[in-house]
Amino acid sequence: MMPFKDRQKLLDYVKNYAAKHPDIVKKCRENFTKAGKRWADGLMRKFKMTREQYIAKSALQDHKCAICGRTQEELNVRAKRLSVDHDRQCCSGEKSCGKCWRGLLCSYCNPAIGALGDDPERLKKAAEYIESWRKLNGS
């Protein structure tokens, strides 16, 4: 699913989701231990995103990476949470203004698109390169 283009629509979705699913929100809140609080503080500091917004965004994506569709558990990685992806053309570096969140990505997809400079043309060329090699080698 595409991320919200309108921040107010996302905020409205978050409020509605929390109202409709208080049990899920409560469980998620309970899971925020001391380390979780540090994570939530970092989430606000880096992305201007509350943990409730993160929970709602994750639920909107069915708790799966917006690119590959896998959960962190499926990938068997140490990081248990999906990473917040933001538009680096809007906010270069590690911090976001809070208006340019794109989605939540897994520990593989997030650095992969970052390594290619968030450049759609480079991403397409990388995909074409792999596809052409597979065709040549019958994979």
C-alpha positions as CSV (number, residue, x, y, z in Angstrom):
1,M,0.0,0.0,0.0
2,M,1.3,3.5,-0.8
3,P,2.1,5.8,2.1
4,F,-0.2,8.7,2.8
5,K,0.6,11.8,0.8
6,D,-1.4,13.9,3.2
7,R,0.0,14.0,6.7
8,Q,-3.4,14.9,8.2
9,K,-4.9,11.8,6.6
10,L,-2.2,9.7,8.2
11,L,-2.8,11.3,11.6
12,D,-6.6,10.7,11.2
13,Y,-5.9,7.1,10.3
14,V,-3.7,6.6,13.4
15,K,-6.4,8.0,15.7
16,N,-9.1,5.8,14.1
17,Y,-6.9,2.7,14.2
18,A,-6.1,3.3,17.9
19,A,-9.8,3.7,18.6
20,K,-10.9,0.6,16.7
21,H,-8.0,-1.6,18.0
22,P,-7.3,-0.6,21.6
23,D,-6.2,-4.2,22.5
24,I,-3.4,-4.1,19.9
25,V,-2.3,-0.6,20.8
26,K,-2.3,-1.6,24.5
27,K,-0.3,-4.7,23.8
28,C,2.2,-2.7,21.8
29,R,2.5,-0.1,24.5
30,E,3.1,-2.8,27.1
31,N,5.9,-4.2,24.9
32,F,7.8,-0.9,25.2
33,T,10.2,-1.6,28.0
34,K,13.0,0.6,29.0
35,A,14.8,-0.2,25.7
36,G,11.5,0.4,23.9
37,K,11.2,3.8,25.5
38,R,14.7,4.7,24.3
39,W,13.6,3.4,20.8
40,A,10.4,5.5,20.9
41,D,12.4,8.6,22.0
42,G,14.8,8.0,19.1
43,L,11.8,7.6,16.8
44,M,10.5,11.0,17.8
45,R,13.9,12.6,17.7
46,K,14.9,11.2,14.2
47,F,11.6,11.0,12.4
48,K,9.1,13.1,14.4
49,M,7.0,10.0,14.7
50,T,5.2,8.8,17.8
51,R,5.1,5.1,18.7
52,E,1.3,5.2,18.0
53,Q,2.0,6.5,14.5
54,Y,4.6,3.7,14.0
55,I,2.2,1.1,15.2
56,A,-0.5,2.3,12.9
57,K,1.9,2.5,9.9
58,S,3.1,-1.0,10.6
59,A,-0.5,-2.3,10.8
60,L,-1.3,-0.5,7.6
61,Q,1.5,-2.5,6.0
62,D,0.3,-5.7,7.7
63,H,3.6,-5.5,9.7
64,K,5.6,-6.3,6.6
65,C,8.3,-4.5,4.6
66,A,6.7,-2.2,2.0
67,I,9.1,-3.5,-0.6
68,C,9.6,-7.2,-0.2
69,G,6.5,-8.0,1.9
70,R,8.4,-10.0,4.5
71,T,8.4,-9.5,8.3
72,Q,11.6,-9.1,10.3
73,E,10.8,-12.5,11.9
74,E,10.7,-14.2,8.5
75,L,14.1,-12.7,7.7
76,N,15.5,-14.0,11.0
77,V,17.4,-10.9,11.8
78,R,18.4,-9.3,15.1
79,A,16.4,-6.2,14.6
80,K,12.8,-6.9,15.5
81,R,11.2,-3.7,14.1
82,L,10.9,-2.4,10.6
83,S,12.9,0.7,9.8
84,V,11.3,4.0,9.0
85,D,12.1,5.0,5.5
86,H,12.0,8.7,4.6
87,D,12.6,10.7,1.5
88,R,16.2,11.9,1.6
89,Q,15.5,14.5,-1.1
90,C,13.3,16.2,1.4
91,C,15.6,15.6,4.4
92,S,19.1,14.4,3.7
93,G,20.9,12.5,6.4
94,E,19.4,10.5,9.3
95,K,16.7,12.9,10.5
96,S,13.3,13.6,9.0
97,C,11.0,16.6,9.2
98,G,8.2,14.2,9.9
99,K,6.4,14.9,6.6
100,C,8.4,12.7,4.3
101,W,7.9,9.2,5.7
102,R,7.5,6.7,2.9
103,G,7.0,3.5,4.7
104,L,8.5,0.8,6.9
105,L,11.2,-1.3,5.4
106,C,13.1,-4.5,6.5
107,S,16.8,-4.6,7.4
108,Y,17.7,-5.6,3.9
109,C,15.5,-3.3,1.7
110,N,16.2,-0.1,3.7
111,P,20.0,-0.1,3.2
112,A,19.7,-1.5,-0.3
113,I,17.7,1.5,-1.6
114,G,19.9,3.8,0.4
115,A,23.0,2.3,-1.2
116,L,21.6,3.1,-4.6
117,G,20.9,6.7,-3.5
118,D,17.1,6.4,-3.5
119,D,17.4,6.7,-7.3
120,P,14.6,5.0,-9.2
121,E,16.7,4.8,-12.3
122,R,19.6,3.0,-10.5
123,L,17.1,0.7,-8.8
124,K,15.5,-0.2,-12.2
125,K,19.0,-0.8,-13.8
126,A,19.9,-3.0,-10.9
127,A,16.7,-5.1,-11.4
128,E,17.4,-5.3,-15.2
129,Y,20.9,-6.4,-14.5
130,I,19.8,-9.3,-12.3
131,E,17.0,-10.3,-14.7
132,S,19.3,-10.3,-17.7
133,W,21.9,-12.5,-15.9
134,R,19.1,-14.9,-14.8
135,K,17.9,-15.1,-18.4
136,L,21.4,-15.9,-19.7
137,N,22.0,-18.5,-17.1
138,G,18.6,-20.1,-17.0
139,S,18.0,-19.3,-13.3
